[in-house]
Amino acid sequence: MNNLKIRMNTIFRYGLGTLSAIAVLAGQTAFAENLVARMSGHWSPKHQSAIHSQIFADEVTKRSEGRLTIQFYPSKQLFGIREVMGAVSSGAVELGGVVGVVSFPPINKNFNVASYPGLFSSYEQQRSFFQESDAGRAVWDDLTQKSNSKLIMYNPVGPVMTFSSARELTGIDTMKGLKARALLKSERPMWDAYEANTVSLPTGEVYTALQTGMIDTINSPPGSIEAYSWWEYLAFAQKPYQYFADAYIMANQDWFNSLPKDLQDIVMEVGAEVGTLATNTILNAGESTLTKFVERGGVVTTLSGDEKAKFNAMMADKVMPAMADMFDKDVLLAAEAFAQQ
């Protein structure tokens, strides 16, 4: 009888242990299926890139049925335009909205060809260079490996042109003495050729700098002057577009690798779909902003004839030679050859 009681107690104890183990495993599975990832963006919620970032976050959450929730934090609530790449690399955030011409050149200087004025004629051509050509792919693979990051989605900010509050931008001679904001190292040769004065400022400080008169001129995608209300001070604009400023949703590679395969597939699927939407709408969104800019009293000048010829000569004789040390010559030649195909 005593032996029977001992056996029953043993079975009871082991049974409880088994139930406990099952409960723990169930809890771990539930935890693994309710993941939360933070995505940092510096864009204002009204900016097209922020709008598409939010669409991406919402759609991943929806398609995963809540197993992976993406929380998007705009307006640099987490990190600014210059810090977000480091945050993604270190895992401080799982995903981030990254402007390539800002974040990538410090990792691999050859990405500066993306901001070489007039080199690429479209987003598609620029992206194809970095994904399909040997020289461009080598640059891309190097910077993603060094930054421990993975491209999830294209999220362009728009083609870049010049805006000013000082005076009508009728030609290159009108630029002399302007107080220009410089975000990129690659912008400085052009401002120097114009004999403008440059001030280095992150995006979040531009509005106040325009308000106080610290600066009066910027290079910007049209959509940004509306999203950040810079057009309250900017009254003049000049085309042609200088380059196609691309942005990306980048993920920490280790975090992405840790996701179950089906969640990885959802993230990439949504990224491709929303990235196509973002690319297809960004040019029209910029032109729509310019229409509203003119309706507000703004003046847009498109250089042509002699003034366009003078601009082209300045770029060839002064700006491009000054940019020579910003990338390897063979990479630029490869990019030029690719763009001419």
Beta strands, then each sheet from edge to edge (+ up, - down):
strand 1: 35-40
strand 2: 68-73
strand 3: 95-99
strand 4: 149-154
strand 5: 158-164
strand 6: 179-182
strand 7: 197-200
strand 8: 217-220
strand 9: 236-245
strand 10: 247-252
strand 11: 299-302
sheet 1: 2+ 1+ 3+ 10- 4+
sheet 2: 8+ 5- 9+ 11+
sheet 3: 6+ 7+
end
